[in-house]
């Protein structure tokens, strides 16, 4: 466990994060600018090998905060674990194709080989299927679908083994830097399903009882992370400083990460985020079923944390 800073009276918050994840970028900015000291917080980083390890740490009480998605938080709440969610990023994935690809619309994916990051119940994949079914297209049966790990599928797409890939935002950004183009963004897909704006699918997740007992510390934590995001939004030099953490192999990839990260900084009221989440949860419940959302067909009303003034 690494401690960012310490103060004899600072409130300690244990944050579970992967060294290679985007949260590590934000934490590095917090450390280098002393934002934790300014917020009178001592941030202890619990290193993770995988996102699943973060869920285990949160459940076991060895971490206070991690990053995950609101469908999981809502499902956990229905199962008795009263977790809460606060938006972290609205950076979304996309369907990527080569610049020279003849594919022009999502409907053109019929009959082609599509690489899908994750598995059969990956949320982006389920939402893409739901959107295309509105146009009478059953992508799962009308295309050749290959599931796999995001980096592997990005590499196979780059090598021309796949006609297109549905991947997570950072892998899409890396493909963009190599000259690939976005056939459609997940934002396009979600609008087709009834959302009104860019929705933050992932956020900071914490236990509701812990948050209620530490409201002031949570408010300072969120203000601190917002300040870190604004630094990353405004300063190109900051991206040069965190470049080694991003794993970007070249300047073009780093710039693509920077631009897509900036697009994904949440700026909407929590009520708007929650309203769109309710729309999408119903879609996920219909197409993903119990394997994805459990028994609940609607977003649990306590999923979104709403104790921050001005939100």
Buried (B, 14 or more C-beta within 10 A) or exposed (E): EEEBBEEEEBBBBBBBBBEEBBBBBBBBBBBBBEBBBBBBBBBBBBEBEEBEBBBBBBEEEEBBBBBBBBBBBBBBBBEEBBBBBBBBBBBBBBBBBBEEBEBEEBEBBBEBBBBBBBEEBBBBBBBBBBBBEEEEBEBBEBBEBBBBEBBEBBBBBBEEEBBBBBBBBBBBBBBBBBEBBBBBBBBBBBBBBEBEBBBBBBBBBBBBEBBEEBEEBBBBBBBBBBBBBEBBEEEEEBBEEBBEBBEBEEEBBBBBBBEBBBBBBBEBEBEBBBBBBBBBBBBBBEBBEEEBBBEBEEBBEBBBBBBBEEB
